[in-house]
Amino acid sequence: MSISKKVRQLVYDKCGGHCAYCGKEIAYKDMQVDHIIPLLRNFPDWQIEMGGWTRGTDDIDNLLPSCRSCNFRKGTCDLEDFRKQVKAQCETLCKTFQGKMSLAYGLIVKVDKPIVFYFEKLNNQKEE
């Protein structure tokens, strides 16, 4: 199902023109609409039941603005699996030759901190 222009604008406005995940500013034309709970379009119902998953909807409460990189990386993950993937990227990078060299020269620094998505930071600010 395609998402109407009206709904796309509402989704875009949720984070003030920023990606809901990384916080990068995105132009309306470049925004991708992400489903917080994935639609799992390519999964048959029996597989969803066996996996104990939930199929998302196109309801506005299940939609967030996303940059292309975050939407591609999140794919069919739920929020917690995506959070784990983002956190694991640093470990993966640091195992590569480029990552090891960058660490050795102080170009990057490993920091162990929780992954908090941009939309979560916005929600926390609203609650304060």
Contacts in CASP RR format, 6 or more apart in sequence:
PFRMAT RR
TARGET T0000
AUTHOR 0000-0000-0000
METHOD contacts of the structure
MODEL  1
MSISKKVRQLVYDKCGGHCAYCGKEIAYKDMQVDHIIPLLRNFPDWQIEM
GGWTRGTDDIDNLLPSCRSCNFRKGTCDLEDFRKQVKAQCETLCKTFQGK
MSLAYGLIVKVDKPIVFYFEKLNNQKEE
1 58 0 8 1.000
3 11 0 8 1.000
3 33 0 8 1.000
3 58 0 8 1.000
3 63 0 8 1.000
7 58 0 8 1.000
7 60 0 8 1.000
7 63 0 8 1.000
8 28 0 8 1.000
8 31 0 8 1.000
8 33 0 8 1.000
9 28 0 8 1.000
10 60 0 8 1.000
11 31 0 8 1.000
11 33 0 8 1.000
11 60 0 8 1.000
11 63 0 8 1.000
11 64 0 8 1.000
11 65 0 8 1.000
12 28 0 8 1.000
12 31 0 8 1.000
12 65 0 8 1.000
14 20 0 8 1.000
14 63 0 8 1.000
14 64 0 8 1.000
14 65 0 8 1.000
14 119 0 8 1.000
15 23 0 8 1.000
15 64 0 8 1.000
15 65 0 8 1.000
15 118 0 8 1.000
15 119 0 8 1.000
15 122 0 8 1.000
16 65 0 8 1.000
17 25 0 8 1.000
17 26 0 8 1.000
17 28 0 8 1.000
17 31 0 8 1.000
17 65 0 8 1.000
18 24 0 8 1.000
18 25 0 8 1.000
18 26 0 8 1.000
18 65 0 8 1.000
18 118 0 8 1.000
19 25 0 8 1.000
19 26 0 8 1.000
19 65 0 8 1.000
19 66 0 8 1.000
19 67 0 8 1.000
19 70 0 8 1.000
19 118 0 8 1.000
20 34 0 8 1.000
20 64 0 8 1.000
20 65 0 8 1.000
20 66 0 8 1.000
20 70 0 8 1.000
20 117 0 8 1.000
20 118 0 8 1.000
20 119 0 8 1.000
21 34 0 8 1.000
21 64 0 8 1.000
21 66 0 8 1.000
21 67 0 8 1.000
21 70 0 8 1.000
21 74 0 8 1.000
21 82 0 8 1.000
21 117 0 8 1.000
21 118 0 8 1.000
21 119 0 8 1.000
22 67 0 8 1.000
22 69 0 8 1.000
22 70 0 8 1.000
22 117 0 8 1.000
22 118 0 8 1.000
23 67 0 8 1.000
23 118 0 8 1.000
24 67 0 8 1.000
26 65 0 8 1.000
26 66 0 8 1.000
26 67 0 8 1.000
30 67 0 8 1.000
30 68 0 8 1.000
31 65 0 8 1.000
31 66 0 8 1.000
31 67 0 8 1.000
32 65 0 8 1.000
32 66 0 8 1.000
32 67 0 8 1.000
32 68 0 8 1.000
32 71 0 8 1.000
33 63 0 8 1.000
33 64 0 8 1.000
33 65 0 8 1.000
33 66 0 8 1.000
34 63 0 8 1.000
34 64 0 8 1.000
34 65 0 8 1.000
34 66 0 8 1.000
34 70 0 8 1.000
34 71 0 8 1.000
34 74 0 8 1.000
35 56 0 8 1.000
35 57 0 8 1.000
35 58 0 8 1.000
35 62 0 8 1.000
35 63 0 8 1.000
36 62 0 8 1.000
36 63 0 8 1.000
36 64 0 8 1.000
36 78 0 8 1.000
36 79 0 8 1.000
37 54 0 8 1.000
37 55 0 8 1.000
37 56 0 8 1.000
37 57 0 8 1.000
37 62 0 8 1.000
37 78 0 8 1.000
38 55 0 8 1.000
38 56 0 8 1.000
38 75 0 8 1.000
38 76 0 8 1.000
38 77 0 8 1.000
38 78 0 8 1.000
39 55 0 8 1.000
39 56 0 8 1.000
39 57 0 8 1.000
39 58 0 8 1.000
40 48 0 8 1.000
40 53 0 8 1.000
40 55 0 8 1.000
40 56 0 8 1.000
40 76 0 8 1.000
43 53 0 8 1.000
43 55 0 8 1.000
43 76 0 8 1.000
45 55 0 8 1.000
48 54 0 8 1.000
48 55 0 8 1.000
56 62 0 8 1.000
64 119 0 8 1.000
66 74 0 8 1.000
73 82 0 8 1.000
73 85 0 8 1.000
73 86 0 8 1.000
74 82 0 8 1.000
74 85 0 8 1.000
75 82 0 8 1.000
77 85 0 8 1.000
79 117 0 8 1.000
83 115 0 8 1.000
83 117 0 8 1.000
86 115 0 8 1.000
87 115 0 8 1.000
90 110 0 8 1.000
93 99 0 8 1.000
93 108 0 8 1.000
94 100 0 8 1.000
94 103 0 8 1.000
94 110 0 8 1.000
99 108 0 8 1.000
101 107 0 8 1.000
102 108 0 8 1.000
103 109 0 8 1.000
103 110 0 8 1.000
END
